[in-house]
Amino acid sequence: MKKRIAGIMAVFAVVGILGGCQKAAVQDNIKSNLVIRLAHQPGHTQPLIAREKGFFEEEFLKDGITVELKQFASGPPIIEAFAAGEVDFGLVGDQPAVQGKANNLPLKIIGSYGSTEKGNALVASSDSGIKTLSDIKGKKIGYTAGSVGHQLLLKFLEAEGLTVNDAELLNLSPGDIYTSLESGSIDAGVTWEPYITKSVSSGVADVIQDGTGYKYNVNVIIADAAFLEKNPEISARLLKVLNRAAKWANEHEEESLDILAKASGLDSSAFAATFEKFDRSLFLDQKKIDSIKETADYLRKQGTIRSDVDIDSVIDLSFLKAAGITE
């Protein structure tokens, strides 16, 4: 009888082992088929460098994981892609991130990719008659709704005692702001790099005022909360790769400029200013966090969002910590 029981227990043990192996095999299969969908905008340094230099493959190929880059014209369409379940991570300005959260999207801010005061600006054509901010009254001004440029435009108007009714505001993509300035369809536009430098270097427009003293802009890395919960280790590894790309770019500026130019179809000189104007560190220090909170408060005050957003609950620093990114 004892032998029979022992035999039965042995069978169950084998079945248990096989079942565990099958379960592990299924988990490994799911992992090996994983595609990380990363949304970015033209000229975004970290993802483009990581792709060109093979950093994604070095980190993930051994696990059969693929990183798929998806390019969008600006931040708001990336938020729409999150809402549609089409992306897992995205590089956007803090305003689109806050607006997405205010609209109940399950997003988390897990890092930054570019912080600046000078990287966003009002540019105006030379024959527009705009020499100072006060001159924008009654003019046609291009901006990208829901972007960091949108917030900066509102701050410019407010500083001059103007409202949105004191100028003709046109919602345009960054690329369309440039072509509209070139064609004379608008007098000025609030945009960001590399379009600022492109506008100036081509003689299309001049910089009237950048964000210095108006807004310290923090561009953030956002992620789908469900993806983070399901894949915490992989999420931290992705940040590790992006951080590696940022450091590589800082150490290899000329080659980085060529890579960005090739990827975007713009001249490399258009990206030179980006390197000078942006802090590409992924770490979210208190200054950056306070700036994001300022954005949330400002958007609520302006009525752009209709509910408060608790930024402390949106930001999750655990993935930076897991990736060893401390500054």
PADOBA-197414 format. One record per residue (C-alpha): residue in three letters; x, y, z. Coordinates in steps of 0.001 Angstrom, whole numbers, padded with zeros to 6 digits, always signed. Last residue first. Example, Ala and Ser with C-alpha at 12.3 -4.5 7.8 and 13.67 -1.06 7.14 Angstrom:
PADOBA-197414
SER+013670-001060+007140ALA+012300-004500+007800
end
This chain:
PADOBA-197414
GLU+020728+061892-012032THR+019767+058664-010266ILE+019126+056258-013123GLY+019824+052738-011817ALA+017144+051175-014013ALA+015193+050028-010948LYS+015359+053584-009589LEU+014105+055041-012863PHE+011312+052459-012791SER+010365+053312-009210LEU+009973+057030-009905ASP+006241+056843-010611ILE+004630+060201-011380VAL+000838+060222-011770SER+000059+060036-008042ASP+002323+062991-007273ILE+000760+064838-010214ASP-002686+064850-008653VAL-004716+066180-011566ASP-007588+068548-010783SER-010595+068461-013071ARG-011870+070509-015970ILE-008691+070745-018043THR-008092+073701-020359GLY-010040+075819-017879GLN-007198+078310-017638LYS-006777+077694-013907ARG-006796+073940-014444LEU-004195+074233-017205TYR-002046+076402-014952ASP-002247+074022-011997ALA-001292+071038-014160THR+001571+072962-015748GLU+002854+074092-012367LYS+002773+070483-011196ILE+004920+069523-014175SER+007335+072319-013273ASP+007495+071146-009659ILE+008388+067641-010852LYS+011159+069011-013038LYS+012655+071071-010224GLN+012281+068128-007836ASP+014404+065842-009979LEU+013004+063504-012611PHE+015946+061623-014095LEU+015872+060978-017826SER+018657+063470-018530ARG+018428+065109-021950ASP+018866+068698-020725PHE+017991+070750-023769LYS+019159+074064-025258GLU+022642+073322-026543PHE+021898+069909-028002THR+018686+071167-029540ALA+020517+074083-031105ALA+022625+071672-033145PHE+019467+069926-034364ALA+018667+072318-037213SER+022309+072241-038239SER+021879+068567-039152ASP+019610+069531-042046LEU+016160+067987-041863GLY+014949+064675-043297SER+013972+063446-039855ALA+015943+060202-039563LYS+018924+061452-041551ALA+019087+064670-039569LEU+018852+062821-036261ILE+021669+060444-037217ASP+023866+063283-038506LEU+023338+065277-035321SER+024235+062218-033251GLU+027479+061763-035188GLU+028415+065356-034421GLU+027420+065180-030755HIS+029136+061960-029736GLU+029519+062202-025931ASN+026142+063796-025240ALA+024514+061436-027730TRP+026007+058405-025969LYS+024659+059634-022637ALA+021169+060058-024066ALA+021334+056649-025771ARG+022327+054953-022507ASN+019408+056671-020808LEU+017046+055379-023477VAL+018393+051851-022970LYS+018028+052018-019183LEU+014511+053382-019574LEU+013668+050309-021653ARG+015210+048086-018995ALA+012943+049618-016363SER+009912+048808-018501ILE+011140+045238-019038GLU+011430+044721-015284PRO+007970+046156-014572ASN+006139+044212-017310LYS+002542+043545-016202GLU+002230+046578-013949LEU+004025+048831-016400PHE+001904+047618-019310ALA-001277+048255-017314ALA-000158+051784-016415ASP+000454+052731-020051ALA+003632+054759-020150ILE+004763+058362-020261ILE+008217+059773-020829VAL+008193+063494-020185ASN+009128+066810-021722VAL+009722+069382-019014ASN+009365+073041-019932TYR+010685+075754-017689LYS+008106+078415-018559TYR+007966+082187-018791GLY+011334+083434-017609THR+013063+081913-020594GLY+010403+080408-022862ASP+011704+081927-026078GLN+010830+085355-027431ILE+010900+087015-030843VAL+012925+084425-032722ASP+013153+085385-036372ALA+011397+083854-039361VAL+011707+082368-042838GLY+015419+083077-043254SER+016222+079408-043680SER+018405+079412-040567VAL+015659+081049-038484SER+012791+078758-039431LYS+014951+075627-039217THR+016294+076743-035842ILE+012788+077094-034440TYR+011579+073922-036172PRO+014232+071746-034486GLU+013184+072719-031881TRP+009879+074121-030721THR+006884+076122-031921VAL+004866+079232-031203GLY+003972+080794-034517ALA+004060+084118-036306ASP+002505+086107-039120ILE+000503+083296-040691SER-000289+082410-044297GLY+002959+084051-045430SER+004031+081016-047430GLU+007139+080359-045315LEU+005304+081079-042081SER+002619+078626-043159THR+005293+076069-044082TYR+006877+076349-040631ILE+003608+076249-038705ASP+002593+073287-040870GLY+005573+071296-039660PRO+004774+072071-036032SER+001126+071001-036574LEU-001402+073812-036814ASN-004201+075288-034691LEU-004670+078889-035804LEU-005006+081798-033385GLU-006215+085154-034693ALA-005127+087624-032023ASP-006802+089640-029261ASN-009509+087043-028650VAL-007047+084639-027039THR-006492+087265-024376LEU-003973+090075-023961GLY-002451+091711-020884GLU+001029+091319-022322ALA+002049+088633-019840GLU-001265+086845-020406LEU-000664+086633-024133PHE+002827+085206-023642LYS+001542+082735-021049LEU-001179+081554-023399LEU+001400+081085-026147LEU+003592+079082-023763GLN+000693+076769-022923HIS-000009+076106-026592GLY+003670+075526-027297VAL+003637+072799-024645SER+001065+071059-026808GLY-002707+070734-026484ALA-003380+072776-029606THR-000334+073309-031802TYR+000228+077000-032452GLY+000052+079439-035362ILE-000485+083148-034800LYS-002303+085465-037191LYS-001872+089007-035866GLY-004320+091377-034129LYS-002117+091718-031052ILE+001182+089934-031700ASP+003088+093225-031398SER+003109+093088-027596LEU+005476+090142-027771THR+008155+092236-029455LYS+009324+092810-033031ILE+006253+091704-034948GLY+005754+093753-038118SER+005008+090599-040046ASP+007635+091286-042723SER+010421+089457-040910SER+008281+086401-040208ALA+007704+085658-036544VAL+008989+083034-034103LEU+007543+082532-030632ALA+009665+080052-028743ASN+010182+076590-027289GLY+013616+075031-026666LYS+014915+077959-024606GLU+013447+077080-021209THR+014426+073434-021382SER+013957+069858-020281GLY+014284+066870-022586TYR+013711+063151-022041SER+011870+062866-018753GLY+010933+059853-016651ILE+008149+057555-015460ILE+004993+059617-015965LYS+002083+057192-015645LEU-000988+056947-017831PRO-004365+055266-017327LEU-006307+057802-019445ASN-008901+059573-017334ASN-009281+062716-019455ALA-007303+064651-016844LYS-004550+062063-017352GLY-004430+062828-021059GLN-004434+066555-020349VAL-001506+066155-017965ALA+000495+064152-020510PRO-000352+066558-023336GLN+000888+069447-021132ASP+004057+067667-019948GLY+005429+067487-023457VAL+005489+064052-025044LEU+007646+060952-025436GLY+005446+057864-025434PHE+005271+054326-024114ASP+002797+051480-024668VAL+001221+052480-027983GLU-001911+051640-030020GLY-004440+051305-027204ALA-006780+053843-028800ALA-006437+056237-025856PHE-002669+055842-026055ALA-002782+056723-029756GLU-004830+059820-028926ILE-002129+060829-026429ILE+000431+060410-029187PRO-001701+062615-031442PRO-001508+065336-028733GLY+002306+065165-028430SER+003391+066191-031916ALA+003927+064997-035496PHE+003911+061313-034578GLN+006551+058607-035088LYS+006082+055010-033991LEU+009167+053077-032906GLU+008775+049315-032455VAL+010961+047708-029803THR+011127+043948-030216ILE+011559+041310-027503GLY+013015+037913-028407ASP+014730+037718-025038LYS+018235+037830-026501LEU+017040+040633-028760PHE+016179+042889-025812GLU+019187+044832-024577GLU+021549+044592-027526GLU+018634+044930-029938PHE+017431+048169-028360PHE+020964+049572-028301GLY+021486+048961-032016LYS+023221+052273-032671GLU+020520+053532-035039ARG+017614+052407-032854ALA+019039+053788-029615ILE+019978+057038-031353LEU+016433+057457-032693PRO+014824+056565-029365GLN+016997+058946-027311THR+017243+061976-029582HIS+013691+062870-030525GLY+014147+064465-033932PRO+010622+063943-035201GLN+008243+062847-032412HIS+008092+059653-030396ALA+005809+056711-029669LEU+007284+053453-028336ARG+005451+050189-028959ILE+007177+047378-027083VAL+006523+044149-028987LEU+006443+041004-026873ASN+006719+037682-028678SER+009570+036420-026524LYS+007720+037433-023369ILE+004563+035564-024332ASN+006644+032525-025276ASP+008562+032722-022005GLN+005278+032779-020094VAL+003995+029797-022084ALA+007238+027911-021467ALA+007043+028717-017772LYS+003510+027321-017653GLN+004599+024210-019568CYS+007521+023754-017211GLY+005247+024122-014195GLY+002834+021592-015651LEU+005691+019199-016331ILE+006922+019579-012777GLY+003442+019109-011371VAL+002825+016081-013575VAL+006115+014601-012372ALA+005174+015260-008740PHE+001700+013826-009275VAL+003236+010649-010705ALA+005622+010414-007772MET+002763+010806-005338ILE+000929+007939-007046GLY+003999+005733-006804ALA+004491+006566-003150ILE+000866+005686-002499ARG+001310+002337-004262LYS+004523+001596-002382LYS+002802+002368+000928MET+000000+000000+000000
end
